[in-house]
Amino acid sequence: MKHFLKLLDYSGKEIIEMLNLADQLKYEQKHGIEHKHLAGKTLGMIFQKASTRTRVSFEVGMYQLGGYPLFLSANDMQIGRGEPVQDTARVLSRFLDGIMIRTFEQAEVETLAEYGSIPVINGLTDFCHPCQVMADLMTIRESKGSLEGLKLCFIGDGNNMANSLIVGGLKTGMSVTIACPEGYDPPKEILDFAKEYGDKFGLYRDPKEAAKNADVVYTDVWASMGQEEEAQLRAKSFAGIYCVDADLMSVTNKDCMVLHCLPAHRGEEITADVFEAHASEIFEEAENRLHAQKAVLVTMMKD
């Protein structure tokens, strides 16, 4: 049985295989070719964090694959009232064919997978966001033709997005640079992984140094969900420096892409003019959540 808990669990070859499937499913969807790979299957979707793209893309994706998506709010489940995760995993495994969970602790996702007997997909945790990065890699490859040899630069907090981009980028042949303030670095587990790739990874304090000759610049909000109380403190650390603006873009490659996982705070991590100049890329990236996640669903859940 397969789970999709974090990209650290997958080889570069396996990631590319899922991207190839995502491309095929997108082609079929655009050309009206049915692909009911999960006919009769049910996916339980547990949401302990708010969502736009994750919920809509998984619901629509399961429908297009012939399956049934079931929205499970933590407020409506016993897991939100203190039922142990391991008990929830064993109960849901008797009703469903798969679980997608969007929550805070990575340990909760791992425990679901340990005690359940059906595939578990990580829709987001504070540690990583593998589904988003699958869509990101898909979008980059669509635009550039290949991932091998490209330079990906992330500007902002060393958060779940940075973690998954480092892993996904390096495993698929890209070089990756990160620019973040001191005290906001990615966790040791991710930095130790990145060290294995030598000079293909770089951690910087100066965003322009990190972005030099980049093929892709990526950013995210300074304060993620659950960090709202830190917003003012974080703004002091990030404001005026860790922003994707015209000045930063001036040091990148001429055809550099800009990506953002959304929602975007224009005037903070990205200026309105840069966002709008690259809006077509950013919203293609958002659409690709659907196609990339369908590939994950098929890979994990198809008999």
N, C-alpha and C positions, 0 to 999 in steps of 0.2 A: 504493500500500500504506500502511495506517495502522499507527501504533504508539501505545502508551499509556505514555509515559515520564515525563511530568510534566504537571500541570494548566496550567503556563505555556504549553504548546503548544496549548491549546484555548481557544476563545472561550466566553463565557458562554452563548451560544445553543447551542453544541455540547454543553456540559455538561448543560444543561437537556434537550436532546433525548435524551441517554443516561439521564437520570433518568426521563423519561417512559417510555422503553422498560423501565427497571427496574420501574416501577410496573405496567406491563402484564404483564411476566413474573411478577411476584409474584402478581398477580390470577390468572393462568392456573395457577400452581402451587397456589395455595390452593383452586382450583375443579376441580382434576384435569384441566385442559386441557393436552394434550401440546404441546410447542413444540420439536420436534427440528430447530432451525435449523442445528445443526452436525453433523448425521448424517454419520458416516464421517470426521470430522475428528479429528486427534490434537493434544493440547497437551502439550508437554514442560515440566515444572515443576522448575526448578533451585532448590534450597534451600541457601544458604550460611549462613543464619540459621535458628534454631529457629522453629517456628510451630505454632499451634493453629488459629486462625480462618482464616488464609490458606490453609493446606493443605486443610483440610476443606471450606471453601466453594468453592475452585476445583475440587477433585475431584468433589464432589457436583454443582456447577454444570455441569461438562462432561458428566457422566452424564445430568443432566436435559435437557441440550440435544442429547443423542443422540451426543455425541462420546466420545473416550477420553482420560483424563488419565494421564500417565506421570510418576511421581515420580522425580526425578533428584537424588540426594544428591551434594553436592560431594565427599564422601569416596569415592564410588563412580565418579566421573568423572575423566577425565584433566585437566579444568580445575582439579581440586583438587590435581593433581600438577605443575602448571606449564604445561599446554598453553595457548597464547595464546587469548584470548577470541575473536579474529577467526577462528581456525581452528575453534573450537567452533561459532561461529555458522554458518560455511559448511557444516560437516558436518551439524549438526542441521537446517539448512534443507532438506537432501535427504531427511530422514526424516519431518519433522513439518510440521504446518500452522500452528503457533504456538508461542511460547515465553513462559512466565511465569518471572520470576527474582526471587528475594528475596535480596538481597546487601548489601554494605557500600557500595561506591563507586558513585556515580551514573555515573561514566565507564564502568564495566563494562557497565551497561545500554545506554548510548548506543553503545558499541562493538559490542555484539551487534546492535543495530538497523542500524548502519552497514554491517556486513559480511554480515549475514544477508539472506535474501530472503523471509522470512516475518514476520508481525507479532510484535512483542515487547511484552510487558506488564510494567510495573514493579510487582512485588508488595511492594516496600519497599526503600528504600536509606536511607543515613544522611542524604541530602538531602531526600527527600520520601516520602510515602506516599499516592499519589493514589487507590488503590483504597479505602482506609479512608475518605478524605474523601468519596468518592462515596456511600458508605453513610451517612456522617454527614449530608450534605446531604439525602439521601433521607429520613432519619429526621426531620430538622427540618421538612421540607416536609410530611410526613405529619401531623405534630402541629399545625403552625401554618397549614397551607393554602397558604403561599407563603413564599418566601425574601426577596423584595424588601422592603427597609425594616427588616428585623430587625437586632438588635444581637447579635453573637457575641463572647464574651469567652473568651480562652484564658489559663489560669493555669499557669505552670510554665516549663520550659526552652524556649528558642527552638530547638526541634529539628525533626525531619522532620515531625512532626504539626503544629506551629505553622506551618511553612513552607507546607504544603499547605492548611491551614485559611485562612490569610491569602489565598492565591491563589484558592481555590475560593469562599470567602465573598465577597470583593470582586467577583469576576467574575460572581457570580449575584445581585448587588444588595444584599448585606448590608453593614453596617458592622462592622468588626472591631477589637477591642482586644486587646492582649497585655500581660500583666504577668509580668515575669521579673527576676531579679537582674541587676545590672550584671556584664557579662562573659559573660552567657548569652543575648545577643540573637540573633535570627535573622540569617542571613548578609546581607551587603550586597546581593546580587542580589535577595533578597526584599524588603528594605527599600526599595530603589530602585523596585521594582515598586509597592509599596504607596504610595509618595509620589505616584504618578500619580493616586491617588484622593483626595488632599487630606485633608479632615477626616473622611472615612469610615474612616480608619485612625488608631489611636493606640497608642503604645508607652509603658508605664508601669512604675514600680517598685512602686507601691502597688496591691496586688490589689483593694482595695475601691474605689479610684478607677476602676480599669479596669472593674470589674463593675457599676458604678452603672447602673441601668435596663437591665441586660442581659436579653435574651430567651432566650439560651442561654449556659450556662457549661460550658466544656470543660477537662479536665485530663488529664495523662498522668504517668507515672512520672518521677521526677527523674533517674534514670540509665537510659538506654536500653541495649539490647544492644550490647556492645562497649565500654561505659563503666563496667563493674563495678569497675575499679580506682579510679575517681573517686567511687565511691558515698559514702564518708565525707566527702570534701571537699564534694561536692554537698549532702549533708545539712546541713552547716553553713551553706551559702548559702541553702537553701530552707526549712529546718525552722522551724515556728512562724509563718511569714509566708505562704508560697506554698502554702496548703492551702485546699481548698474545704470550708468548714465552715458552721455555722449563722450565724455572725456575718457572713461574706462574703455568704451568700445573703440576708441581711436587707436589702441595698441593691439587689438585683435586682428586676426586675418580678415581680409576684405569681405569675404562671403560668410562671416561668422554668424551662426544661429544664436538666438536668444530663446531660452525656455524657462517656464515658470509653472510649478505644479498647481497654482491657484488655491485659494483666492489671493489676489495681488493687492498690495497696499501701495498705490501709485504715490510717488513722492517720498516713499521710505526706502524699501529695498530696490525699487526700480522707478525710474522717471516715466511720466506719462508718454513722452515722445518716443523713448526707446521701446516701451511696451507696444504702442500702436504701430511702430515701424516693423515690429516682429509679431504682430497679432496673428497673422495667418499661421505661423509656426506654432505659436502657443495654443491656439484653438484646435489645430490638427493634433497636437500632443494630447489635448483634453479628449478629443474624439477617440484617439487610439487607446485610451483606457478601456473602451468597450472591446476592441478587437484583441488587444493583448490579454485581457482577462478571460476572454472566451478561449484563447489558446491555453491559458493556465487551467481553466475549468475542464476542458477536454483532456488535457494531459493528466490531470489528477483523477478525474471521475469516470472517464470512458472505460467500459469493460474491455 
